[in-house]
Amino acid sequence: MKISSHRTLLGPALLIVLACVLSGCFTSGAFLAGNVTDVQLKEANYEVVATDVHGSATAGYILGVSGGLGPSSTALALARVSGDGPLYQAALADLWQTVRDQHGEVEGRNLALVNVRYDVEALNLILYTQPTLTVRADVVEFTE
């Protein structure tokens, strides 16, 4: 009798584990654009507005792991519990808000981000993971 009762519990237990794995979160914050604008700073037709401006975004997940390389931040977890939206988009919006706060309105100006760099940090605990994506750049304004 004991063997058959274990077999009857094995099926539902496997279904529960499978449902948890398939219903979890997987996100990749990669920004791999197929069309990239190349900014050539060969002429004296620009001014440097700001250097090393940065913006960051963080998300928290339970029962998972996260990490990243370059512009890619990846998390595999059961559920997202903090942060909203894609990390790259939120980090870039935070960067532009920093530019607005320190150097005035950006709309209507000929601004470009140059020397763009990405940093990914990940806090991985047994029950909680928290990736942070930071975008750093210099900002130039074209004068002609």
N, C-alpha and C positions, 0 to 999 in steps of 0.2 A: 504494500500500500504506500509506503513512503516514497518509493521511486516514482510511481505514477503521479503522486501529488506534486512532486518537484517538476515533472514534465508539464503538468497543467499550468503551473505558475511561470514556467520558462517562456512560453509564447507571449503572454501579456507583458511580461517584463521586457522582453526584446522589443515589442511594439512601442512601449513607453520610451525606452532608450532611443530607438530610431526616430520617434516623433520629436524628442528633445533635440537631437542632433540636426534634423532637417528643418526645424522651426527656429533655429538660432540665427544670429546675425553674422553676416560676413560683409565687410566693407573694404574697399581699396580706395584710398584717397589720391590715386595717381592722376596727375594732369599731364597726359602725354598727347600734346596737340600735333595734328598732322600739318597744320599751317601756322608757322611761326613767323612773326615779323622780325626782320633783321634790322636793328638800329645801328647805323654806321656813324660814329662820332669822329669823322675825319676833319671836318671843317669847323671853323669857329662860329657856328650858328646856333649855339646852345649855351645855357648856363646851368651849372649844377645847383639844384634847389636844395637837396638834402642827401646826406650819405648815411648808409647803414640804418635806414628806416626799417622797422620790422613790425609784423603782425602775427599773432598766434591764435590757434584754435585748439580746443581740447574736448574730448568726448570720454565718457566713462561707460564701461561694459561690465556685466557680471558673468562669472564663469567663462573666462576666455583668456586669450593671449593676443598681444598686439606687438607691432614692430614696424620698421620701415627702412627704406634706403632712398636717399635723394628726395625727389618730390612725391614719393609713394609712401603712404601710411596705410597699413593693413591691420584689420582686427577680425578675429574669428571668435565669436562669443555667443552666449545664450540670448542676452538682451541688452540693448542700449539703455542706460539709466540717466545719462547727463549729456549735455551738448546738443546742438540742433544743427541740422544741415551738414553738407559736405565740409570736411575740415579745410581743404584747399580754398574753397570759396569763402569760408568764414575768416580764414587767416588773411586772405587778400583784402577782404572788406575791412578788417582791422588795420591792416597796413595803410590803406587809403584814408581811413579815419584819423590815423596818426599824422599823415601828411596834412589833412585839413586842419587839425588842431594846432599844428606847429607852423604851417606856411600858408594858411588861407584856403579859400575854395579852390577846387580842382576842375570843376566843370567850366568849359569854355577856354581852358588853357591847353597849350600844346605840350603836355607832359608825357614822359615815357619812363618806364622802369628799366634800368640797366643793371648789369652785374647781379642778376637775380640768383639767390642762393636759397636752399631749402635745408632745414634741420628737422629731424624727427626724433622725438624722445618717447620712450614707453615705460610706464610703470606697470610691472607685471607681478601681481600677488596671486595667491592661490584662488581666491574667489572674485577678484576684481582686477581689471586692466584699464589703463588710461593712456591712450596715445595723445601726444601733443605735436602739432605741425606748426613750424615757424617759417615764415617767408621773409627774407631780408633782401633789400635792394637799395640802389642809389636812384634818385629821382632827378631827371634832367628836364629842362624846359627849352623848347626850340624857339629861337628869337626871330627867325625869318619865315 
